[in-house]
Amino acid sequence: MALFLLWDSRYRQPEIRNRHKHRQCLYDENCYYFFGTKGSIAFPSFNVYTYEEDQYGWEHKLAVEQIDVEENDPMNAELLHFVDVLRGQMEPLVSGIDSLETFKVVNAIKKSAETGQKVYINQRINALTSPASGSVK
């Protein structure tokens, strides 16, 4: 189980920050937090918060790890990677199957928001299923 928490009370998108530094105020605080059962990660700092395996809970101290991330223009890096894939120089970082799974989740979220109902997502696509079964290979 995971929880996704975000708020956009300030303007801090990295791809915009790199090109428009002179147009905005930057703050040294996070605006996105991703929570899971084993820890959490904050964005844009990429601080990872976890407990020791046998010391979980409020009475124990969180371990904090800083993940080093290359600063770049994400849109430019994505486009360059796409060109390398088209030229056969690299494999895609995200498979077509993974993209389809993400699309299913986004559509389920949208449908749930529109209807106010739970939306169940069909079983994950098996990339090894044969075309004769009607599934994507």
C-alpha positions as CSV (number, residue, x, y, z in Angstrom):
1,M,0.0,0.0,0.0
2,A,1.2,3.5,-0.8
3,L,-0.1,7.0,-0.3
4,F,0.6,9.9,-2.7
5,L,0.3,13.3,-1.2
6,L,0.9,16.6,-3.0
7,W,-0.1,20.2,-3.0
8,D,0.7,22.9,-5.5
9,S,0.8,25.9,-3.3
10,R,4.0,27.0,-4.9
11,Y,5.7,27.0,-8.3
12,R,8.6,24.5,-8.3
13,Q,8.6,22.3,-11.4
14,P,12.3,21.4,-12.2
15,E,11.9,21.5,-15.9
16,I,10.6,25.1,-15.6
17,R,13.0,26.0,-12.8
18,N,16.0,25.4,-15.0
19,R,14.9,27.6,-17.9
20,H,13.2,30.4,-15.9
21,K,15.2,31.0,-12.8
22,H,14.8,34.7,-13.1
23,R,11.0,34.5,-13.2
24,Q,10.3,32.8,-9.8
25,C,11.1,32.6,-6.2
26,L,12.6,29.2,-5.1
27,Y,12.2,27.7,-1.7
28,D,14.3,25.0,0.0
29,E,11.2,22.9,0.9
30,N,9.5,19.9,-0.6
31,C,6.1,20.0,-2.3
32,Y,5.6,16.3,-3.1
33,Y,5.7,13.3,-0.7
34,F,5.3,9.7,-1.6
35,F,4.6,7.3,1.3
36,G,4.8,3.6,1.3
37,T,4.8,0.8,3.9
38,K,8.7,0.8,4.1
39,G,9.4,4.5,4.0
40,S,8.8,7.7,2.1
41,I,10.5,10.0,-0.4
42,A,10.3,13.8,-0.7
43,F,10.5,15.8,-3.9
44,P,12.3,17.8,-5.1
45,S,15.0,17.1,-2.4
46,F,14.9,13.3,-3.0
47,N,15.3,12.7,0.7
48,V,14.4,9.1,1.6
49,Y,13.0,8.4,5.1
50,T,13.0,4.8,6.5
51,Y,13.1,3.0,9.8
52,E,15.5,0.2,10.7
53,E,13.8,-3.1,10.0
54,D,13.2,-4.0,13.7
55,Q,12.6,-0.4,14.9
56,Y,9.4,0.8,13.3
57,G,7.1,3.4,14.8
58,W,6.9,6.8,16.5
59,E,9.3,5.9,19.3
60,H,12.1,5.2,16.8
61,K,14.2,7.7,14.8
62,L,13.9,7.9,11.1
63,A,16.9,7.3,8.9
64,V,17.3,9.9,6.2
65,E,19.2,9.3,3.0
66,Q,19.9,11.9,0.3
67,I,19.7,10.5,-3.2
68,D,21.9,12.3,-5.7
69,V,20.0,13.2,-8.9
70,E,21.6,14.7,-12.0
71,E,20.2,18.2,-12.6
72,N,19.1,18.5,-16.2
73,D,16.2,19.6,-18.4
74,P,13.9,16.6,-18.1
75,M,12.0,17.4,-21.3
76,N,15.3,17.7,-23.3
77,A,16.7,14.5,-21.7
78,E,13.5,12.6,-22.6
79,L,13.6,13.8,-26.2
80,L,17.3,12.8,-26.6
81,H,16.5,9.4,-25.2
82,F,13.6,9.0,-27.6
83,V,15.8,9.8,-30.5
84,D,18.4,7.3,-29.3
85,V,15.7,4.6,-29.1
86,L,14.5,5.5,-32.6
87,R,18.1,5.1,-33.9
88,G,18.4,1.7,-32.2
89,Q,21.1,3.0,-29.9
90,M,19.2,2.4,-26.6
91,E,16.3,0.4,-25.3
92,P,13.3,2.3,-23.9
93,L,13.6,3.1,-20.2
94,V,9.9,2.3,-19.9
95,S,8.3,-0.6,-21.7
96,G,5.1,-0.5,-23.7
97,I,3.6,-2.9,-21.1
98,D,4.5,-0.6,-18.2
99,S,3.1,2.4,-20.1
100,L,-0.2,0.6,-20.7
101,E,-0.3,-0.3,-17.0
102,T,0.2,3.4,-16.0
103,F,-2.5,4.4,-18.5
104,K,-4.9,1.9,-16.9
105,V,-4.2,3.4,-13.4
106,V,-4.6,7.0,-14.6
107,N,-7.9,6.1,-16.3
108,A,-9.1,4.3,-13.1
109,I,-8.3,7.4,-11.0
110,K,-10.2,9.6,-13.5
111,K,-13.2,7.3,-13.6
112,S,-13.3,7.1,-9.8
113,A,-13.1,10.9,-9.5
114,E,-16.0,11.3,-11.9
115,T,-18.2,8.6,-10.4
116,G,-17.2,8.7,-6.7
117,Q,-16.9,4.9,-6.8
118,K,-14.1,2.4,-6.4
119,V,-12.6,1.3,-9.7
120,Y,-10.9,-2.0,-9.9
121,I,-8.1,-2.4,-12.4
122,N,-7.9,-5.7,-14.4
123,Q,-5.1,-8.1,-13.9
124,R,-1.7,-7.0,-15.0
125,I,-0.8,-7.8,-18.6
126,N,1.6,-10.7,-18.9
127,A,4.3,-9.8,-21.4
128,L,4.9,-13.4,-22.2
129,T,1.3,-14.3,-23.1
130,S,0.9,-15.6,-26.6
131,P,-1.0,-13.5,-29.2
132,A,-3.4,-16.5,-29.7
133,S,-4.9,-15.8,-26.3
134,G,-5.8,-12.3,-27.3
135,S,-3.3,-10.6,-25.0
136,V,-0.5,-8.3,-25.9
137,K,2.9,-9.9,-26.3
